[in-house]
Amino acid sequence: MSSNSTLTALRRTVEQLRLEASVERIKVSQAAADLQQFCLQNASKDALVVGVPAGSNPFREPRSCTLL
């Protein structure tokens, strides 16, 4: 039984390696350029870059209410 389970594990490993070898890859320089372009295109929508409008900020300090 031990050699049978070893053989099964090796077959799974080979299948996983074949799967990983068939994945389409791109150069790191191309991936970095694509990422930079994406960031620049979406910077106007990024709350960390442009800030959050005061009216829609869920983390703003609560306003105190006073009754006169």
mmCIF file as Biopython writes it, N, C-alpha, C and O atoms, coordinates in Angstrom:
data_model
#
loop_
_atom_site.group_PDB
_atom_site.id
_atom_site.type_symbol
_atom_site.label_atom_id
_atom_site.label_alt_id
_atom_site.label_comp_id
_atom_site.label_asym_id
_atom_site.label_entity_id
_atom_site.label_seq_id
_atom_site.pdbx_PDB_ins_code
_atom_site.Cartn_x
_atom_site.Cartn_y
_atom_site.Cartn_z
_atom_site.occupancy
_atom_site.B_iso_or_equiv
_atom_site.auth_seq_id
_atom_site.auth_asym_id
_atom_site.pdbx_PDB_model_num
ATOM 1   N N  . MET A ? 1  ? 0.819   -1.210 0.000   1.0 0.0 1  A 1 
ATOM 2   C CA . MET A ? 1  ? 0.000   0.000  0.000   1.0 0.0 1  A 1 
ATOM 3   C C  . MET A ? 1  ? 0.854   1.261  0.000   1.0 0.0 1  A 1 
ATOM 4   O O  . MET A ? 1  ? 0.442   2.277  -0.561  1.0 0.0 1  A 1 
ATOM 5   N N  . SER A ? 2  ? 2.004   1.222  0.601   1.0 0.0 2  A 1 
ATOM 6   C CA . SER A ? 2  ? 2.849   2.405  0.688   1.0 0.0 2  A 1 
ATOM 7   C C  . SER A ? 2  ? 3.340   2.836  -0.690  1.0 0.0 2  A 1 
ATOM 8   O O  . SER A ? 2  ? 3.331   4.027  -1.002  1.0 0.0 2  A 1 
ATOM 9   N N  . SER A ? 3  ? 3.771   1.877  -1.524  1.0 0.0 3  A 1 
ATOM 10  C CA . SER A ? 3  ? 4.263   2.246  -2.848  1.0 0.0 3  A 1 
ATOM 11  C C  . SER A ? 3  ? 3.122   2.743  -3.734  1.0 0.0 3  A 1 
ATOM 12  O O  . SER A ? 3  ? 3.332   3.591  -4.601  1.0 0.0 3  A 1 
ATOM 13  N N  . ASN A ? 4  ? 1.913   2.216  -3.518  1.0 0.0 4  A 1 
ATOM 14  C CA . ASN A ? 4  ? 0.741   2.661  -4.283  1.0 0.0 4  A 1 
ATOM 15  C C  . ASN A ? 4  ? 0.392   4.110  -3.933  1.0 0.0 4  A 1 
ATOM 16  O O  . ASN A ? 4  ? 0.089   4.901  -4.826  1.0 0.0 4  A 1 
ATOM 17  N N  . SER A ? 5  ? 0.430   4.460  -2.664  1.0 0.0 5  A 1 
ATOM 18  C CA . SER A ? 5  ? 0.117   5.834  -2.265  1.0 0.0 5  A 1 
ATOM 19  C C  . SER A ? 5  ? 1.223   6.788  -2.713  1.0 0.0 5  A 1 
ATOM 20  O O  . SER A ? 5  ? 0.954   7.943  -3.041  1.0 0.0 5  A 1 
ATOM 21  N N  . THR A ? 6  ? 2.468   6.305  -2.726  1.0 0.0 6  A 1 
ATOM 22  C CA . THR A ? 6  ? 3.567   7.123  -3.215  1.0 0.0 6  A 1 
ATOM 23  C C  . THR A ? 6  ? 3.407   7.393  -4.704  1.0 0.0 6  A 1 
ATOM 24  O O  . THR A ? 6  ? 3.627   8.512  -5.167  1.0 0.0 6  A 1 
ATOM 25  N N  . LEU A ? 7  ? 3.026   6.373  -5.443  1.0 0.0 7  A 1 
ATOM 26  C CA . LEU A ? 7  ? 2.810   6.524  -6.875  1.0 0.0 7  A 1 
ATOM 27  C C  . LEU A ? 7  ? 1.680   7.513  -7.163  1.0 0.0 7  A 1 
ATOM 28  O O  . LEU A ? 7  ? 1.783   8.326  -8.081  1.0 0.0 7  A 1 
ATOM 29  N N  . THR A ? 8  ? 0.617   7.443  -6.390  1.0 0.0 8  A 1 
ATOM 30  C CA . THR A ? 8  ? -0.513  8.368  -6.546  1.0 0.0 8  A 1 
ATOM 31  C C  . THR A ? 8  ? -0.071  9.797  -6.250  1.0 0.0 8  A 1 
ATOM 32  O O  . THR A ? 8  ? -0.447  10.726 -6.964  1.0 0.0 8  A 1 
ATOM 33  N N  . ALA A ? 9  ? 0.719   9.973  -5.209  1.0 0.0 9  A 1 
ATOM 34  C CA . ALA A ? 9  ? 1.201   11.307 -4.856  1.0 0.0 9  A 1 
ATOM 35  C C  . ALA A ? 9  ? 2.112   11.852 -5.950  1.0 0.0 9  A 1 
ATOM 36  O O  . ALA A ? 9  ? 2.041   13.034 -6.285  1.0 0.0 9  A 1 
ATOM 37  N N  . LEU A ? 10 ? 2.957   11.008 -6.501  1.0 0.0 10 A 1 
ATOM 38  C CA . LEU A ? 10 ? 3.841   11.448 -7.584  1.0 0.0 10 A 1 
ATOM 39  C C  . LEU A ? 10 ? 3.051   11.822 -8.830  1.0 0.0 10 A 1 
ATOM 40  O O  . LEU A ? 10 ? 3.393   12.787 -9.513  1.0 0.0 10 A 1 
ATOM 41  N N  . ARG A ? 11 ? 2.005   11.074 -9.130  1.0 0.0 11 A 1 
ATOM 42  C CA . ARG A ? 11 ? 1.162   11.398 -10.292 1.0 0.0 11 A 1 
ATOM 43  C C  . ARG A ? 11 ? 0.479   12.749 -10.097 1.0 0.0 11 A 1 
ATOM 44  O O  . ARG A ? 11 ? 0.382   13.544 -11.032 1.0 0.0 11 A 1 
ATOM 45  N N  . ARG A ? 12 ? 0.008   13.003 -8.881  1.0 0.0 12 A 1 
ATOM 46  C CA . ARG A ? 12 ? -0.613  14.300 -8.594  1.0 0.0 12 A 1 
ATOM 47  C C  . ARG A ? 12 ? 0.396   15.431 -8.756  1.0 0.0 12 A 1 
ATOM 48  O O  . ARG A ? 12 ? 0.075   16.496 -9.284  1.0 0.0 12 A 1 
ATOM 49  N N  . THR A ? 13 ? 1.619   15.185 -8.296  1.0 0.0 13 A 1 
ATOM 50  C CA . THR A ? 13 ? 2.667   16.196 -8.421  1.0 0.0 13 A 1 
ATOM 51  C C  . THR A ? 13 ? 2.980   16.479 -9.881  1.0 0.0 13 A 1 
ATOM 52  O O  . THR A ? 13 ? 3.103   17.639 -10.274 1.0 0.0 13 A 1 
ATOM 53  N N  . VAL A ? 14 ? 3.108   15.440 -10.683 1.0 0.0 14 A 1 
ATOM 54  C CA . VAL A ? 14 ? 3.384   15.607 -12.106 1.0 0.0 14 A 1 
ATOM 55  C C  . VAL A ? 14 ? 2.244   16.353 -12.783 1.0 0.0 14 A 1 
ATOM 56  O O  . VAL A ? 14 ? 2.487   17.234 -13.607 1.0 0.0 14 A 1 
ATOM 57  N N  . GLU A ? 15 ? 1.012   16.016 -12.450 1.0 0.0 15 A 1 
ATOM 58  C CA . GLU A ? 15 ? -0.146  16.698 -13.043 1.0 0.0 15 A 1 
ATOM 59  C C  . GLU A ? 15 ? -0.153  18.177 -12.665 1.0 0.0 15 A 1 
ATOM 60  O O  . GLU A ? 15 ? -0.451  19.029 -13.502 1.0 0.0 15 A 1 
ATOM 61  N N  . GLN A ? 16 ? 0.172   18.485 -11.413 1.0 0.0 16 A 1 
ATOM 62  C CA . GLN A ? 16 ? 0.226   19.878 -10.967 1.0 0.0 16 A 1 
ATOM 63  C C  . GLN A ? 16 ? 1.339   20.627 -11.700 1.0 0.0 16 A 1 
ATOM 64  O O  . GLN A ? 16 ? 1.146   21.771 -12.111 1.0 0.0 16 A 1 
ATOM 65  N N  . LEU A ? 17 ? 2.481   20.002 -11.864 1.0 0.0 17 A 1 
ATOM 66  C CA . LEU A ? 17 ? 3.577   20.640 -12.580 1.0 0.0 17 A 1 
ATOM 67  C C  . LEU A ? 17 ? 3.225   20.888 -14.049 1.0 0.0 17 A 1 
ATOM 68  O O  . LEU A ? 17 ? 3.586   21.925 -14.607 1.0 0.0 17 A 1 
ATOM 69  N N  . ARG A ? 18 ? 2.529   19.952 -14.670 1.0 0.0 18 A 1 
ATOM 70  C CA . ARG A ? 18 ? 2.090   20.154 -16.057 1.0 0.0 18 A 1 
ATOM 71  C C  . ARG A ? 18 ? 1.122   21.322 -16.150 1.0 0.0 18 A 1 
ATOM 72  O O  . ARG A ? 18 ? 1.196   22.127 -17.078 1.0 0.0 18 A 1 
ATOM 73  N N  . LEU A ? 19 ? 0.224   21.410 -15.195 1.0 0.0 19 A 1 
ATOM 74  C CA . LEU A ? 19 ? -0.737  22.504 -15.164 1.0 0.0 19 A 1 
ATOM 75  C C  . LEU A ? 19 ? -0.014  23.846 -15.020 1.0 0.0 19 A 1 
ATOM 76  O O  . LEU A ? 19 ? -0.322  24.798 -15.737 1.0 0.0 19 A 1 
ATOM 77  N N  . GLU A ? 20 ? 0.936   23.919 -14.106 1.0 0.0 20 A 1 
ATOM 78  C CA . GLU A ? 20 ? 1.672   25.156 -13.882 1.0 0.0 20 A 1 
ATOM 79  C C  . GLU A ? 20 ? 2.540   25.516 -15.086 1.0 0.0 20 A 1 
ATOM 80  O O  . GLU A ? 20 ? 2.712   26.697 -15.389 1.0 0.0 20 A 1 
ATOM 81  N N  . ALA A ? 21 ? 3.084   24.522 -15.770 1.0 0.0 21 A 1 
ATOM 82  C CA . ALA A ? 21 ? 3.915   24.784 -16.946 1.0 0.0 21 A 1 
ATOM 83  C C  . ALA A ? 21 ? 3.086   25.316 -18.107 1.0 0.0 21 A 1 
ATOM 84  O O  . ALA A ? 21 ? 3.619   26.010 -18.974 1.0 0.0 21 A 1 
ATOM 85  N N  . SER A ? 22 ? 1.808   25.008 -18.140 1.0 0.0 22 A 1 
ATOM 86  C CA . SER A ? 22 ? 0.964   25.446 -19.253 1.0 0.0 22 A 1 
ATOM 87  C C  . SER A ? 22 ? 0.374   26.846 -19.047 1.0 0.0 22 A 1 
ATOM 88  O O  . SER A ? 22 ? -0.281  27.376 -19.945 1.0 0.0 22 A 1 
ATOM 89  N N  . VAL A ? 23 ? 0.598   27.442 -17.887 1.0 0.0 23 A 1 
ATOM 90  C CA . VAL A ? 23 ? 0.069   28.771 -17.608 1.0 0.0 23 A 1 
ATOM 91  C C  . VAL A ? 23 ? 0.823   29.795 -18.446 1.0 0.0 23 A 1 
ATOM 92  O O  . VAL A ? 23 ? 2.053   29.784 -18.499 1.0 0.0 23 A 1 
ATOM 93  N N  . GLU A ? 24 ? 0.067   30.688 -19.106 1.0 0.0 24 A 1 
ATOM 94  C CA . GLU A ? 24 ? 0.686   31.728 -19.923 1.0 0.0 24 A 1 
ATOM 95  C C  . GLU A ? 24 ? 1.335   32.763 -19.017 1.0 0.0 24 A 1 
ATOM 96  O O  . GLU A ? 24 ? 0.722   33.225 -18.055 1.0 0.0 24 A 1 
ATOM 97  N N  . ARG A ? 25 ? 2.545   33.116 -19.316 1.0 0.0 25 A 1 
ATOM 98  C CA . ARG A ? 25 ? 3.288   34.065 -18.500 1.0 0.0 25 A 1 
ATOM 99  C C  . ARG A ? 25 ? 3.646   35.301 -19.328 1.0 0.0 25 A 1 
ATOM 100 O O  . ARG A ? 25 ? 3.783   35.241 -20.550 1.0 0.0 25 A 1 
ATOM 101 N N  . ILE A ? 26 ? 3.792   36.429 -18.611 1.0 0.0 26 A 1 
ATOM 102 C CA . ILE A ? 26 ? 4.266   37.644 -19.260 1.0 0.0 26 A 1 
ATOM 103 C C  . ILE A ? 26 ? 5.502   38.124 -18.508 1.0 0.0 26 A 1 
ATOM 104 O O  . ILE A ? 26 ? 5.738   37.728 -17.367 1.0 0.0 26 A 1 
ATOM 105 N N  . LYS A ? 27 ? 6.284   38.974 -19.155 1.0 0.0 27 A 1 
ATOM 106 C CA . LYS A ? 27 ? 7.494   39.495 -18.525 1.0 0.0 27 A 1 
ATOM 107 C C  . LYS A ? 27 ? 7.127   40.424 -17.382 1.0 0.0 27 A 1 
ATOM 108 O O  . LYS A ? 27 ? 6.087   41.083 -17.411 1.0 0.0 27 A 1 
ATOM 109 N N  . VAL A ? 28 ? 7.986   40.472 -16.379 1.0 0.0 28 A 1 
ATOM 110 C CA . VAL A ? 28 ? 7.756   41.330 -15.223 1.0 0.0 28 A 1 
ATOM 111 C C  . VAL A ? 28 ? 7.677   42.794 -15.647 1.0 0.0 28 A 1 
ATOM 112 O O  . VAL A ? 28 ? 6.874   43.555 -15.107 1.0 0.0 28 A 1 
ATOM 113 N N  . SER A ? 29 ? 8.501   43.188 -16.604 1.0 0.0 29 A 1 
ATOM 114 C CA . SER A ? 29 ? 8.477   44.573 -17.059 1.0 0.0 29 A 1 
ATOM 115 C C  . SER A ? 29 ? 7.123   44.925 -17.669 1.0 0.0 29 A 1 
ATOM 116 O O  . SER A ? 29 ? 6.633   46.039 -17.484 1.0 0.0 29 A 1 
ATOM 117 N N  . GLN A ? 30 ? 6.515   43.987 -18.395 1.0 0.0 30 A 1 
ATOM 118 C CA . GLN A ? 30 ? 5.198   44.225 -18.984 1.0 0.0 30 A 1 
ATOM 119 C C  . GLN A ? 30 ? 4.130   44.275 -17.900 1.0 0.0 30 A 1 
ATOM 120 O O  . GLN A ? 30 ? 3.231   45.113 -17.956 1.0 0.0 30 A 1 
ATOM 121 N N  . ALA A ? 31 ? 4.221   43.389 -16.918 1.0 0.0 31 A 1 
ATOM 122 C CA . ALA A ? 31 ? 3.253   43.390 -15.820 1.0 0.0 31 A 1 
ATOM 123 C C  . ALA A ? 31 ? 3.351   44.689 -15.024 1.0 0.0 31 A 1 
ATOM 124 O O  . ALA A ? 31 ? 2.329   45.246 -14.621 1.0 0.0 31 A 1 
ATOM 125 N N  . ALA A ? 32 ? 4.568   45.173 -14.794 1.0 0.0 32 A 1 
ATOM 126 C CA . ALA A ? 32 ? 4.752   46.423 -14.055 1.0 0.0 32 A 1 
ATOM 127 C C  . ALA A ? 32 ? 4.191   47.608 -14.839 1.0 0.0 32 A 1 
ATOM 128 O O  . ALA A ? 32 ? 3.565   48.499 -14.266 1.0 0.0 32 A 1 
ATOM 129 N N  . ALA A ? 33 ? 4.418   47.611 -16.142 1.0 0.0 33 A 1 
ATOM 130 C CA . ALA A ? 33 ? 3.880   48.697 -16.975 1.0 0.0 33 A 1 
ATOM 131 C C  . ALA A ? 33 ? 2.354   48.679 -16.982 1.0 0.0 33 A 1 
ATOM 132 O O  . ALA A ? 33 ? 1.719   49.731 -16.910 1.0 0.0 33 A 1 
ATOM 133 N N  . ASP A ? 34 ? 1.770   47.497 -17.068 1.0 0.0 34 A 1 
ATOM 134 C CA . ASP A ? 34 ? 0.313   47.372 -17.033 1.0 0.0 34 A 1 
ATOM 135 C C  . ASP A ? 34 ? -0.248  47.841 -15.693 1.0 0.0 34 A 1 
ATOM 136 O O  . ASP A ? 34 ? -1.274  48.518 -15.644 1.0 0.0 34 A 1 
ATOM 137 N N  . LEU A ? 35 ? 0.428   47.477 -14.614 1.0 0.0 35 A 1 
ATOM 138 C CA . LEU A ? 35 ? -0.019  47.881 -13.281 1.0 0.0 35 A 1 
ATOM 139 C C  . LEU A ? 35 ? 0.076   49.390 -13.108 1.0 0.0 35 A 1 
ATOM 140 O O  . LEU A ? 35 ? -0.828  50.012 -12.551 1.0 0.0 35 A 1 
ATOM 141 N N  . GLN A ? 36 ? 1.163   49.977 -13.582 1.0 0.0 36 A 1 
ATOM 142 C CA . GLN A ? 36 ? 1.329   51.421 -13.499 1.0 0.0 36 A 1 
ATOM 143 C C  . GLN A ? 36 ? 0.241   52.136 -14.306 1.0 0.0 36 A 1 
ATOM 144 O O  . GLN A ? 36 ? -0.332  53.121 -13.840 1.0 0.0 36 A 1 
ATOM 145 N N  . GLN A ? 37 ? -0.039  51.646 -15.501 1.0 0.0 37 A 1 
ATOM 146 C CA . GLN A ? 37 ? -1.082  52.249 -16.326 1.0 0.0 37 A 1 
ATOM 147 C C  . GLN A ? 37 ? -2.445  52.148 -15.654 1.0 0.0 37 A 1 
ATOM 148 O O  . GLN A ? 37 ? -3.218  53.106 -15.675 1.0 0.0 37 A 1 
ATOM 149 N N  . PHE A ? 38 ? -2.746  50.998 -15.058 1.0 0.0 38 A 1 
ATOM 150 C CA . PHE A ? 38 ? -4.014  50.822 -14.352 1.0 0.0 38 A 1 
ATOM 151 C C  . PHE A ? 38 ? -4.135  51.805 -13.194 1.0 0.0 38 A 1 
ATOM 152 O O  . PHE A ? 38 ? -5.185  52.417 -12.999 1.0 0.0 38 A 1 
ATOM 153 N N  . CYS A ? 39 ? -3.057  51.954 -12.427 1.0 0.0 39 A 1 
ATOM 154 C CA . CYS A ? 39 ? -3.084  52.862 -11.279 1.0 0.0 39 A 1 
ATOM 155 C C  . CYS A ? 39 ? -3.309  54.306 -11.719 1.0 0.0 39 A 1 
ATOM 156 O O  . CYS A ? 39 ? -4.079  55.039 -11.099 1.0 0.0 39 A 1 
ATOM 157 N N  . LEU A ? 40 ? -2.633  54.708 -12.788 1.0 0.0 40 A 1 
ATOM 158 C CA . LEU A ? 40 ? -2.799  56.073 -13.279 1.0 0.0 40 A 1 
ATOM 159 C C  . LEU A ? 40 ? -4.202  56.320 -13.820 1.0 0.0 40 A 1 
ATOM 160 O O  . LEU A ? 40 ? -4.755  57.404 -13.637 1.0 0.0 40 A 1 
ATOM 161 N N  . GLN A ? 41 ? -4.779  55.323 -14.485 1.0 0.0 41 A 1 
ATOM 162 C CA . GLN A ? 41 ? -6.130  55.474 -15.034 1.0 0.0 41 A 1 
ATOM 163 C C  . GLN A ? 41 ? -7.179  55.555 -13.935 1.0 0.0 41 A 1 
ATOM 164 O O  . GLN A ? 41 ? -8.200  56.218 -14.113 1.0 0.0 41 A 1 
ATOM 165 N N  . ASN A ? 42 ? -6.951  54.895 -12.804 1.0 0.0 42 A 1 
ATOM 166 C CA . ASN A ? 42 ? -7.954  54.836 -11.748 1.0 0.0 42 A 1 
ATOM 167 C C  . ASN A ? 42 ? -7.626  55.708 -10.547 1.0 0.0 42 A 1 
ATOM 168 O O  . ASN A ? 42 ? -8.298  55.608 -9.520  1.0 0.0 42 A 1 
ATOM 169 N N  . ALA A ? 43 ? -6.614  56.556 -10.645 1.0 0.0 43 A 1 
ATOM 170 C CA . ALA A ? 43 ? -6.220  57.402 -9.521  1.0 0.0 43 A 1 
ATOM 171 C C  . ALA A ? 43 ? -7.339  58.359 -9.115  1.0 0.0 43 A 1 
ATOM 172 O O  . ALA A ? 43 ? -7.492  58.669 -7.934  1.0 0.0 43 A 1 
ATOM 173 N N  . SER A ? 44 ? -8.108  58.821 -10.071 1.0 0.0 44 A 1 
ATOM 174 C CA . SER A ? 44 ? -9.179  59.775 -9.743  1.0 0.0 44 A 1 
ATOM 175 C C  . SER A ? 44 ? -10.309 59.131 -8.948  1.0 0.0 44 A 1 
ATOM 176 O O  . SER A ? 44 ? -11.112 59.840 -8.342  1.0 0.0 44 A 1 
ATOM 177 N N  . LYS A ? 45 ? -10.387 57.806 -8.938  1.0 0.0 45 A 1 
ATOM 178 C CA . LYS A ? 45 ? -11.434 57.095 -8.199  1.0 0.0 45 A 1 
ATOM 179 C C  . LYS A ? 45 ? -10.933 56.539 -6.875  1.0 0.0 45 A 1 
ATOM 180 O O  . LYS A ? 45 ? -11.709 55.970 -6.108  1.0 0.0 45 A 1 
ATOM 181 N N  . ASP A ? 46 ? -9.639  56.698 -6.599  1.0 0.0 46 A 1 
ATOM 182 C CA . ASP A ? 46 ? -9.027  56.107 -5.415  1.0 0.0 46 A 1 
ATOM 183 C C  . ASP A ? 46 ? -9.189  57.036 -4.217  1.0 0.0 46 A 1 
ATOM 184 O O  . ASP A ? 46 ? -8.695  58.163 -4.230  1.0 0.0 46 A 1 
ATOM 185 N N  . ALA A ? 47 ? -9.870  56.571 -3.199  1.0 0.0 47 A 1 
ATOM 186 C CA . ALA A ? 47 ? -10.127 57.386 -2.013  1.0 0.0 47 A 1 
ATOM 187 C C  . ALA A ? 47 ? -8.840  57.714 -1.260  1.0 0.0 47 A 1 
ATOM 188 O O  . ALA A ? 47 ? -8.776  58.739 -0.582  1.0 0.0 47 A 1 
ATOM 189 N N  . LEU A ? 48 ? -7.830  56.880 -1.362  1.0 0.0 48 A 1 
ATOM 190 C CA . LEU A ? 48 ? -6.574  57.167 -0.685  1.0 0.0 48 A 1 
ATOM 191 C C  . LEU A ? 48 ? -5.807  58.291 -1.374  1.0 0.0 48 A 1 
ATOM 192 O O  . LEU A ? 48 ? -4.975  58.943 -0.744  1.0 0.0 48 A 1 
ATOM 193 N N  . VAL A ? 49 ? -6.073  58.529 -2.656  1.0 0.0 49 A 1 
ATOM 194 C CA . VAL A ? 49 ? -5.383  59.571 -3.401  1.0 0.0 49 A 1 
ATOM 195 C C  . VAL A ? 49 ? -6.161  60.880 -3.338  1.0 0.0 49 A 1 
ATOM 196 O O  . VAL A ? 49 ? -5.585  61.927 -3.042  1.0 0.0 49 A 1 
ATOM 197 N N  . VAL A ? 50 ? -7.459  60.834 -3.613  1.0 0.0 50 A 1 
ATOM 198 C CA . VAL A ? 50 ? -8.254  62.064 -3.699  1.0 0.0 50 A 1 
ATOM 199 C C  . VAL A ? 50 ? -9.021  62.377 -2.418  1.0 0.0 50 A 1 
ATOM 200 O O  . VAL A ? 50 ? -9.581  63.467 -2.293  1.0 0.0 50 A 1 
ATOM 201 N N  . GLY A ? 51 ? -9.060  61.462 -1.480  1.0 0.0 51 A 1 
ATOM 202 C CA . GLY A ? 51 ? -9.786  61.689 -0.244  1.0 0.0 51 A 1 
ATOM 203 C C  . GLY A ? 51 ? -11.249 61.279 -0.365  1.0 0.0 51 A 1 
ATOM 204 O O  . GLY A ? 51 ? -11.742 60.982 -1.453  1.0 0.0 51 A 1 
ATOM 205 N N  . VAL A ? 52 ? -11.918 61.271 0.760   1.0 0.0 52 A 1 
ATOM 206 C CA . VAL A ? 52 ? -13.317 60.878 0.817   1.0 0.0 52 A 1 
ATOM 207 C C  . VAL A ? 52 ? -14.147 62.119 1.083   1.0 0.0 52 A 1 
ATOM 208 O O  . VAL A ? 52 ? -13.820 62.883 1.991   1.0 0.0 52 A 1 
ATOM 209 N N  . PRO A ? 53 ? -15.211 62.347 0.321   1.0 0.0 53 A 1 
ATOM 210 C CA . PRO A ? 53 ? -16.075 63.499 0.596   1.0 0.0 53 A 1 
ATOM 211 C C  . PRO A ? 53 ? -16.610 63.451 2.026   1.0 0.0 53 A 1 
ATOM 212 O O  . PRO A ? 53 ? -16.960 62.381 2.525   1.0 0.0 53 A 1 
ATOM 213 N N  . ALA A ? 54 ? -16.672 64.590 2.671   1.0 0.0 54 A 1 
ATOM 214 C CA . ALA A ? 54 ? -17.075 64.646 4.084   1.0 0.0 54 A 1 
ATOM 215 C C  . ALA A ? 54 ? -18.470 64.057 4.308   1.0 0.0 54 A 1 
ATOM 216 O O  . ALA A ? 54 ? -18.714 63.448 5.350   1.0 0.0 54 A 1 
ATOM 217 N N  . GLY A ? 55 ? -19.375 64.224 3.368   1.0 0.0 55 A 1 
ATOM 218 C CA . GLY A ? 55 ? -20.735 63.733 3.551   1.0 0.0 55 A 1 
ATOM 219 C C  . GLY A ? 55 ? -20.861 62.223 3.480   1.0 0.0 55 A 1 
ATOM 220 O O  . GLY A ? 55 ? -21.794 61.661 4.053   1.0 0.0 55 A 1 
ATOM 221 N N  . SER A ? 56 ? -19.952 61.553 2.797   1.0 0.0 56 A 1 
ATOM 222 C CA . SER A ? 56 ? -20.074 60.100 2.642   1.0 0.0 56 A 1 
ATOM 223 C C  . SER A ? 56 ? -18.993 59.334 3.397   1.0 0.0 56 A 1 
ATOM 224 O O  . SER A ? 56 ? -18.814 58.139 3.158   1.0 0.0 56 A 1 
ATOM 225 N N  . ASN A ? 57 ? -18.276 59.984 4.294   1.0 0.0 57 A 1 
ATOM 226 C CA . ASN A ? 57 ? -17.212 59.335 5.049   1.0 0.0 57 A 1 
ATOM 227 C C  . ASN A ? 57 ? -17.802 58.611 6.260   1.0 0.0 57 A 1 
ATOM 228 O O  . ASN A ? 57 ? -18.268 59.274 7.186   1.0 0.0 57 A 1 
ATOM 229 N N  . PRO A ? 58 ? -17.798 57.281 6.288   1.0 0.0 58 A 1 
ATOM 230 C CA . PRO A ? 58 ? -18.373 56.566 7.429   1.0 0.0 58 A 1 
ATOM 231 C C  . PRO A ? 58 ? -17.498 56.640 8.674   1.0 0.0 58 A 1 
ATOM 232 O O  . PRO A ? 58 ? -17.941 56.231 9.747   1.0 0.0 58 A 1 
ATOM 233 N N  . PHE A ? 59 ? -16.263 57.151 8.570   1.0 0.0 59 A 1 
ATOM 234 C CA . PHE A ? 59 ? -15.353 57.201 9.708   1.0 0.0 59 A 1 
ATOM 235 C C  . PHE A ? 59 ? -15.206 58.607 10.293  1.0 0.0 59 A 1 
ATOM 236 O O  . PHE A ? 59 ? -14.353 58.832 11.151  1.0 0.0 59 A 1 
ATOM 237 N N  . ARG A ? 60 ? -16.028 59.554 9.835   1.0 0.0 60 A 1 
ATOM 238 C CA . ARG A ? 60 ? -15.922 60.912 10.362  1.0 0.0 60 A 1 
ATOM 239 C C  . ARG A ? 60 ? -16.394 60.945 11.822  1.0 0.0 60 A 1 
ATOM 240 O O  . ARG A ? 60 ? -17.136 60.078 12.284  1.0 0.0 60 A 1 
ATOM 241 N N  . GLU A ? 61 ? -15.943 61.955 12.505  1.0 0.0 61 A 1 
ATOM 242 C CA . GLU A ? 61 ? -16.344 62.130 13.906  1.0 0.0 61 A 1 
ATOM 243 C C  . GLU A ? 61 ? -17.843 62.417 13.960  1.0 0.0 61 A 1 
ATOM 244 O O  . GLU A ? 61 ? -18.355 63.216 13.176  1.0 0.0 61 A 1 
ATOM 245 N N  . PRO A ? 62 ? -18.541 61.767 14.881  1.0 0.0 62 A 1 
ATOM 246 C CA . PRO A ? 62 ? -19.991 62.038 14.964  1.0 0.0 62 A 1 
ATOM 247 C C  . PRO A ? 62 ? -20.241 63.485 15.426  1.0 0.0 62 A 1 
ATOM 248 O O  . PRO A ? 62 ? -19.519 64.031 16.260  1.0 0.0 62 A 1 
ATOM 249 N N  . ARG A ? 63 ? -21.263 64.060 14.862  1.0 0.0 63 A 1 
ATOM 250 C CA . ARG A ? 63 ? -21.621 65.429 15.240  1.0 0.0 63 A 1 
ATOM 251 C C  . ARG A ? 63 ? -22.461 65.364 16.510  1.0 0.0 63 A 1 
ATOM 252 O O  . ARG A ? 63 ? -23.263 64.453 16.718  1.0 0.0 63 A 1 
ATOM 253 N N  . SER A ? 64 ? -22.240 66.364 17.341  1.0 0.0 64 A 1 
ATOM 254 C CA . SER A ? 64 ? -23.050 66.404 18.569  1.0 0.0 64 A 1 
ATOM 255 C C  . SER A ? 64 ? -24.338 67.145 18.269  1.0 0.0 64 A 1 
ATOM 256 O O  . SER A ? 64 ? -24.369 68.073 17.461  1.0 0.0 64 A 1 
ATOM 257 N N  . CYS A ? 65 ? -25.373 66.728 18.917  1.0 0.0 65 A 1 
ATOM 258 C CA . CYS A ? 65 ? -26.683 67.321 18.701  1.0 0.0 65 A 1 
ATOM 259 C C  . CYS A ? 65 ? -27.073 68.093 19.955  1.0 0.0 65 A 1 
ATOM 260 O O  . CYS A ? 65 ? -27.054 67.543 21.056  1.0 0.0 65 A 1 
ATOM 261 N N  . THR A ? 66 ? -27.423 69.354 19.795  1.0 0.0 66 A 1 
ATOM 262 C CA . THR A ? 66 ? -27.855 70.148 20.929  1.0 0.0 66 A 1 
ATOM 263 C C  . THR A ? 66 ? -29.273 70.644 20.690  1.0 0.0 66 A 1 
ATOM 264 O O  . THR A ? 66 ? -29.607 71.099 19.596  1.0 0.0 66 A 1 
ATOM 265 N N  . LEU A ? 67 ? -30.081 70.556 21.696  1.0 0.0 67 A 1 
ATOM 266 C CA . LEU A ? 67 ? -31.460 71.039 21.602  1.0 0.0 67 A 1 
ATOM 267 C C  . LEU A ? 67 ? -31.552 72.365 22.344  1.0 0.0 67 A 1 
ATOM 268 O O  . LEU A ? 67 ? -31.054 72.506 23.461  1.0 0.0 67 A 1 
ATOM 269 N N  . LEU A ? 68 ? -32.174 73.297 21.725  1.0 0.0 68 A 1 
ATOM 270 C CA . LEU A ? 68 ? -32.332 74.616 22.332  1.0 0.0 68 A 1 
ATOM 271 C C  . LEU A ? 68 ? -33.717 74.811 22.830  1.0 0.0 68 A 1 
ATOM 272 O O  . LEU A ? 68 ? -34.035 75.869 23.374  1.0 0.0 68 A 1 
#
